[in-house]
Amino acid sequence: MEGLQQVLFRVAENEDLGKHLVALRDLEPGDLIFTEYPSAQGPADYQGSCCIVCCLNNTKDVCQRCWWPVCTECTETEMHKAECRLLSSCVAKGPSFVLPSYLLIYLRTLLLKTDSIVWEQIVDLGNHGLQSIPFSDHQIQAQTLFHELFSFIREDCGMNSSVEDVMTVYKAVLSSSLEAKSGGRNLAGVYPMAGLMAQSCLQNTRIVLKGKIPKLHVYASTSIKRGSPLTHSRIQEIIGKGTEERKKLLREQLLDCLCQRCRDPGEMGAHTSSISCQKCSGLCVPLNPGAGTISHWECTECSQQISKQFVDTLIFTIKSSAAECKASRLERYLKFRSENSQILSENHYLQIAEKARLFLQFSKLTP
């Protein structure tokens, strides 16, 4: 890690957040808190013909030893030398086989086990206190992504890594890696220090990647009081997601969120999940959203209750109807509004999504 001429944070530990970062003094929006290079990095998703090392070049070059897409500038880098022999064993299984580039960050993290100091940091990244969902080892091994990773490590790459080591890497990367776009690249990186930032849908930092090797810059995005945790949301485009949608996405990263927004039925006045009460002018909000399982919804004015099953069916129906609409952006938006403006709150995440399609012209990017 770099940028420590003036130390603005420290590592703390408690039951709720596990090891995490807290501010050492009051910080103002725009303050640079620290910078850090990744211990491991890789494509955040399938990058097509992009180089698997720098993820920059739309290259047709391949490494002559492993036959993965690697541009000529990256063939002899230390990163690729360390993995080239292993990747050469990963051969195509058929004409439709796609190289699993999204698993490279896990492989590169596993190769760090030779450095005991770094490996200890990797182990720490898998524990976020009460924010870590207590999945059993059996439950984790039953997950599709873990099965793909274990098969990639043991069968494709021919490594003799233990289940425990692969699980350590799986937990660390899945729950603590940070994703960001840089120069057209969608990158994921394992940052031993930044990865300790607590999950919060009310994040008080923003991250920026700079340079060919993605150096992470962590800035204060709000005023942060001395002793407050440094927080970051691991969910992209959070404004358009309701409480249950956020929790579902976080669960895939083995995390829960304990922030004030997720614990508040009305999401601190945002009401991105609320639906209109059909008996009065109030809004129905989920009961006890911070408890993990929502059983009922209740009107904030008349206390009328409706079941979670009813709300789930309603949202599914609205989503399906919108997806089937083949009209223009404007016609689709007007139809959606006429059908749902009396059902969904004005700030409901589905309303926000339709406005985005219209005003931000996302029709080419989303169905």
N, C-alpha and C positions, 0 to 999 in steps of 0.2 A: 504494500500500500504506500501511496505517496501523499504529498500535500499535508504533511504534519508539522510544518513550521510553526503553526499555531494550533494546538490541539483543541478542538471544539466539542468533543464528545468522549465518552468512555463506555466500556462494556460493563453492563450490569446484569444481574440474574435474579429472577424471582419465579414463583410457581406459575403465575399467569402466562408470562411471555418466554420463560426459559432465559437463555442468554440473549440480550438485546442491547441496543445502543441508546444512550440518553445524552441530552445536551449538557455541556459543562457550563454554558452561559446562555443568556438570552440571545436568540438569533432572529434576524429580520429577513423578510422575503428577499430572495436573490443572493443571500450569503452562501458562499461555497464552503461546504462543511468538510468534505474530503474527496480525494480522487483515489482510484484503485484500478490496477490491471487485473484481468481475470486469471484465475489459476487454470481454468479450462473454458473453452468456448466451442460453439458449433452453430450450425443452422437451426433456427427455431422451428422450421418446418422444411418440407421438401423444396429444394432450391433449383430444381431442373438442372441446367447445365452449368450452374455456378460452381466455382472452385470450392471444394469442401474445407479448405484451409482459411482463405481470406474472405470467401463468400462474396467477393467483389466482381470478379470477371465472368461475363457470360461466355465461358470458354468452351471450346471444342477439344481442348487438350486433355489428355489423360496421362496418369503416371504409368510409365512403361513397366513398372514392377507390380503394382497392385490393380491397375486398370480402373481406378476411381477417378472422377473428374478433378484434376489438379492443374492449375495454370503453371506455366514454366517458371514463374518467379517463386512459386511456393514448393516446388518439388523437393528442394534440398533443405527446406526449413527443418529445425529441430522437432517441431510439432509433428510434421508428416513422417520424418524418419522414424520416430518412436512408434508410429502406428502402421506404417506401410506394410511390414511383414504380416501383421495380423489381418489387415484388410485384404491382402492378396488371397487369403483363404476364403473370403466371402465371394463366392461365385454365383452367377445367375442361375436361378432355379427354373427358368422357363422364359419364353418370349415376353411375357407381361411382368416379369420381375422388376421391381424398382429398388434401387439401392437405398437402404434405410438410413439416410443421412441424418434423420432426426435423433438417431441413437448415438451419434458420434460424441456428443457432449458427455454421455454416460461413460463411454469407453475411455475418453480422455481423462475423466475424473478418476476412473478406476486405476489408470496408469500412474496416478499420483501416490499410490500406496507405498511406493519405494521411498518417499520422503515422509518420515514419521511425524514431523512437525505439521506439514500441510495436511496429512491424513487425519490428525487429531482435530484440525479445524473443520475438515469435511464431516467428521462424526458429529461435531457440535451443530452443524447446519441442519441435521435431521431432527433436532429437538427444539420445538417452539413452545414448550410448556403446555398450558391448557389449550393453546391454539392448535396444537397437533392432535388430530383425531386419533384415538387409541385403537387403530386397526391391529388385529393380531397378525403374527407372521403368516398364518394360513390364509387370512383374508387378503394380504398383500400379494402373496404368491399366486392367488387365484385371479388377480387382475390381469387383463389382456396385455397391457403395456409391459408389466413385469415379465410375463411369459415371453413376449417378443424380445425384451432386453436379455433375459437369461439365455434364450436360444441363440441370440446374436453373439453374446460373449462366449458361451461354451461351445456351440456347434459351428457357427460361421467363422469366428475369429480363432477358435481352437485354444482359448485360454482355460486354465484349470482353476479359475477363481471360485471361491466358496460361495454358497448361497448367502452367507452372512455378509461378505464383502459386497456382493452385488446389491443386496438389500440396503446396505449403508449408502451406497452411491445412489440408488433409486430414491431413497427418502431425501437425501441432501439435494439432488438436482431437482426433483419434482416440487419440493416445498420451498426451496431457497434460491434457485437460479432466477436471474433477472432477465427479462426480455425487453428489447427496445429496437427501434429502427435507426439505421445509420447509413447514409449514402445509398438508399434503396435496398439495403440488406435488412432482413429480419433475423436478429441475432439473439442467442441465449448465452449467458455466461455464468460461471460459478465464481462468485466474489466472496471470499471468506469473511470479509468485514461487512460489506453492504448486505450480504445475505442474512445477517442477523437483525436487520431492521424489521420491526414488528409489522404484521399485516393489519391494515386499517383501510376501510372505505372512505375515511376522512384523512387521507394521507397528508403529512406536513412536509414532505420532500418531493422533489422531482429529479429524475435521473436523465442524464444526457451522455450519449456515447460520442467520442471524438477519436479520430485517427484510424489508420488501417487496422492496427491491433486495437480493439475497442476499449479505450481507457474510459472508465466510468467516472463521471462527475456528479456528485450528489449535492444538490442545492436545497436550501430552505424554500418552500413554496408558500408558507404562512409564517406568522410570528410564532416562535417556539420558545417557551419559557424554560429557564434553567431547571434541569432535572426531569424534563418531559421526555418520553420515548421518541426516538426518530421512527417514523412510520412510512410505509409505502404500500400501495395497493398492487397486488399481483394479478388483478383483473384488468384487462384492457377495455377502454371505452365504458367505464363504470356508470356513466350518467344514464345510459339506456338499459339498465338491468335492475330488476326488482330484487327484494331480499332473498326470495327462494332461488332465483336464478343465480345470484351471486354465491349463495351457499353451495349450490350444486356445482358450480365451476371450481370453487375452492376445495370442495370435497375431492375432486379429481386430482388436486394437488396435495391431498392428505391434510388439509388445513380447515379450521373453522375461523370465523372472525368474531371478535368480542368487542368491536368498536361500538360507539354510542349509536351510530346510525342503524347497525344491524340489531341492536337490542331494543330500539324504539319502534313500536308498532306503526307509527306514522312516518318513520324514517326522518325524524327531525323536521317535520313539516314538508318534506319533499313529496310524500305520498306517491312514489313511483310504483307501488304495488297495490294501492288502494282501489276499491271499486265503489261505485255509487250505491247507496242504500235504496232499495225499491219501495220502502215504506215512508221515508222522509228525505230531507235534503242533505243528510249526513253522509259520511264515508265509512265503509266497512274496512277494517284493518285487521291484520293477523294477530291473534292472541299469543303472547309469550314467544315472539320470534327468536329471542336469544336462548330459548330452552332447547333448540335444536330440532324439535318436532312440533309443527303447527297443526293443531287439531280443529280449531274453529276460527272463524272471523266474526268480528262484532262491530256494529255501528257505533260511531263515536258520539252520536246524539240520542238515538232511541234504544240502544243496546240490543237491537235485533241481531240474532246470531244466525250464521249460515255455515254449512260444513265446508271443510277443505276440499272434499271430493267435488262439491258443486262448483267451487271456484276453479279447481283444476280443469274440470270439464268445460267451463265457460271460456277460460283462457285458451285451451286447446282448440275449441271451436272458432274463436276469433282469429287465432293464428292460421288455422287451416283455410278459412275463408279468404284471408288476406293473401295467402300464398297462391291460391287458385285464381286470383284476379289477374287477368291479362291486359287490362286497360293501360292507358298512358299513366305517367306518374301523377298528373293532376287529377285525372278521373279516379284513379285508385285512391288517392288521398281523400277526395270528396266523398267517395263511397264509404270509405272507412269511417270518416267523421260522422256521416249521416246515420250509420248503423250503430256506432259505439260511443258517441259523445255523451249519451245519457247512461252509459254502463260503466265506462272507465273514468277514473279521475283525470283531470286535465293534464297532470304531469305523469300519468301512467307510462311505464317504459314502452309499451306498445304504441302509445300515442307519439312518444318521442321518436321511435323508430320510423314511423310513417312520415313525420315531419322531416326527418333526416333524408329520407328517400326523395322527398320533394324539393327541399330547399338546398340540400348539399349535392343533389344530382348523383345519388349513389346507385341509380338503377342499373349501371353497367357492372357494379361490384357485388350487388346482392340480388337475389331473386325477387 
